[in-house]
Amino acid sequence: MPSLVREIPAAPSAIALMHFSNRLTFETDCSDVYGSQQAGEVDFVLVDVRGPLAFERGHVPGAINIPGRLITADGLTAYSKSTLFVVYCAGPHCNGANKAAVKLAALGYPVKEMIGGVTGWLDEGFELSVVVQPVVAMPISCEC
């Protein structure tokens, strides 16, 4: 009796090669993004598609924040159609990056998902950036 792993046979090598090669055209990972950043080879726009509050609390260094629901043609006019966007969300439990990738692709931009998202970034041992809010001086009053 075969193991649970072998219960469904693996695909033939040629089909597996095509499948896994195709996946790499849609995905990158946290380590590749980090390595590119460290080498100064950032030829993509890294986009955190979570909401602004989540972004402020911690995001991948170098990322910009465009919540997925706000991705529009008008909002992307500053980017040429050859701009590669790399999108990420909270982690593998979230499909926000997939939804954002669909929007970007529909608008004619090349796009990849950074698999793992914030969870994957932290799992790799990388640090997040935090938006530091300026301290606003408040008048001090004394009702003595």
Secondary structure, 3 states (H helix, E strand, C coil): CCCCCCCCCCCCHHHHHHHHHHHHHHEEEHHHHHHHHHCCCCCCEEEECCCHHHHHHCECCCCEECCHHHCCCHHHCCCCCCCCEEEECCCCCCCHHHHHHHHHHHCCCCEEEEECHHHHHHHCCCCCECCCCCCCCCCCCCCC
